[in-house]
Amino acid sequence: MSETPHPTTPAESVVRQKYARGQHPNSRANLILFEPGVVTNHNGERGPYITPRIQRFLGMTLEELEAFKPQTVADVVALTYVKEAMVGGVLLWRGRQEVLERADGKVPDKIEVRDEPPAVGAIRELQTKLRLVK
């Protein structure tokens, strides 16, 4: 069995460069400066698809919701989220969470502070010293 020999000199192990210096597509020289008011997303203007439909379904009565015939894929997706939220259960928790966040807005997470920050202790010390000075 003959094995291919390993390169012996550093020049042999270097991969050939495909681009000249500064010509690589990821090069900083190819970056476009941001200009306010210039649209860089050329996919077209799109608004929210699912949220308005979810809100419309939540405003319907149960009879109206059962009689509704979806005509677009967005209707099907929104209707599926709403029906999952109505059924509930552990496996469908994500659908319920999605409907609630889209209908009422995302609830901010509460931050628990268990230990007092060192700055609070320093401020209290200064307050006691100022009271003593007065």
C-alpha positions as CSV (number, residue, x, y, z in Angstrom):
1,M,0.0,0.0,0.0
2,S,1.3,3.3,-1.0
3,E,0.3,6.3,1.0
4,T,0.5,9.9,-0.2
5,P,3.3,11.7,1.5
6,H,2.5,14.6,3.8
7,P,3.6,18.1,2.6
8,T,7.1,18.8,3.8
9,T,7.3,22.5,3.3
10,P,4.8,25.1,4.6
11,A,4.3,26.4,1.0
12,E,2.9,23.1,0.0
13,S,0.3,23.0,2.8
14,V,-1.1,26.4,2.2
15,V,-4.5,26.3,0.4
16,R,-4.6,28.4,-2.7
17,Q,-6.4,31.7,-2.4
18,K,-9.5,32.0,-4.5
19,Y,-9.8,35.8,-4.1
20,A,-7.3,38.6,-4.2
21,R,-6.8,40.7,-1.1
22,G,-10.0,42.7,-0.3
23,Q,-12.1,40.8,-3.0
24,H,-13.6,38.1,-0.8
25,P,-17.4,38.5,-0.5
26,N,-17.2,38.6,3.3
27,S,-14.4,41.3,3.2
28,R,-14.9,44.5,5.1
29,A,-14.1,46.4,1.9
30,N,-17.4,45.1,0.5
31,L,-19.6,46.3,3.3
32,I,-22.2,48.8,2.4
33,L,-22.6,51.8,4.8
34,F,-26.0,52.2,6.4
35,E,-27.9,55.3,5.2
36,P,-31.1,56.4,7.0
37,G,-34.1,56.2,4.8
38,V,-32.6,53.8,2.3
39,V,-34.4,50.4,2.1
40,T,-32.0,47.5,2.3
41,N,-34.7,44.7,2.5
42,H,-35.8,44.2,-1.1
43,N,-38.3,41.5,-0.2
44,G,-41.1,43.9,-0.3
45,E,-43.2,45.5,2.4
46,R,-45.0,42.9,4.4
47,G,-47.2,43.4,7.4
48,P,-48.1,40.9,10.1
49,Y,-50.1,38.0,8.7
50,I,-51.0,35.9,11.7
51,T,-51.6,38.3,14.6
52,P,-54.5,40.2,13.1
53,R,-56.2,36.9,12.2
54,I,-55.7,35.5,15.7
55,Q,-57.2,38.7,17.1
56,R,-60.2,38.4,14.7
57,F,-60.8,34.8,15.7
58,L,-60.7,35.6,19.4
59,G,-63.5,38.2,18.8
60,M,-65.8,35.6,17.2
61,T,-68.4,33.6,18.9
62,L,-68.0,29.8,19.0
63,E,-70.6,29.4,16.4
64,E,-68.9,31.9,14.1
65,L,-65.6,30.2,14.6
66,E,-66.9,26.7,13.8
67,A,-68.6,28.0,10.7
68,F,-65.5,29.9,9.5
69,K,-64.0,28.4,6.3
70,P,-60.3,29.3,6.0
71,Q,-59.3,30.6,2.5
72,T,-55.6,31.3,3.0
73,V,-52.7,29.5,4.6
74,A,-52.4,32.3,7.2
75,D,-56.1,31.6,8.1
76,V,-55.3,28.0,8.7
77,V,-52.2,28.7,10.8
78,A,-54.0,31.3,12.9
79,L,-57.1,29.0,13.3
80,T,-54.8,26.1,14.4
81,Y,-53.2,28.3,17.0
82,V,-56.6,29.4,18.4
83,K,-58.0,25.9,18.4
84,E,-54.8,24.5,20.2
85,A,-55.2,27.3,22.8
86,M,-58.8,26.3,23.3
87,V,-58.0,22.6,23.8
88,G,-55.1,23.2,26.1
89,G,-53.0,20.5,27.6
90,V,-49.3,20.1,28.2
91,L,-48.4,19.3,24.6
92,L,-50.3,22.3,23.3
93,W,-48.9,24.8,25.7
94,R,-46.9,26.5,23.0
95,G,-50.0,27.2,20.9
96,R,-51.7,28.8,23.9
97,Q,-48.7,30.9,24.7
98,E,-48.4,32.0,21.1
99,V,-52.1,33.1,21.0
100,L,-51.8,35.0,24.3
101,E,-48.6,36.8,23.3
102,R,-50.0,37.8,19.9
103,A,-53.4,38.9,21.4
104,D,-52.3,40.7,24.5
105,G,-48.6,41.4,23.9
106,K,-45.6,39.6,25.5
107,V,-45.6,39.7,29.3
108,P,-42.3,41.1,30.6
109,D,-40.3,38.6,32.7
110,K,-40.0,39.4,36.4
111,I,-36.5,39.6,37.7
112,E,-36.0,38.3,41.2
113,V,-33.2,39.9,43.2
114,R,-32.1,37.6,46.0
115,D,-29.0,39.4,47.2
116,E,-28.8,43.1,47.8
117,P,-26.4,44.7,45.4
118,P,-23.3,46.2,47.0
119,A,-24.2,49.7,45.8
120,V,-27.4,49.7,47.9
121,G,-25.4,49.0,51.1
122,A,-23.0,51.8,50.3
123,I,-25.8,54.2,49.7
124,R,-27.4,53.3,53.1
125,E,-24.0,53.9,54.8
126,L,-23.8,57.3,53.2
127,Q,-27.3,58.2,54.2
128,T,-26.6,57.3,57.9
129,K,-23.4,59.4,57.8
130,L,-25.2,62.3,56.3
131,R,-27.9,62.1,59.1
132,L,-25.1,62.1,61.7
133,V,-23.5,65.2,60.2
134,K,-26.7,67.2,60.2
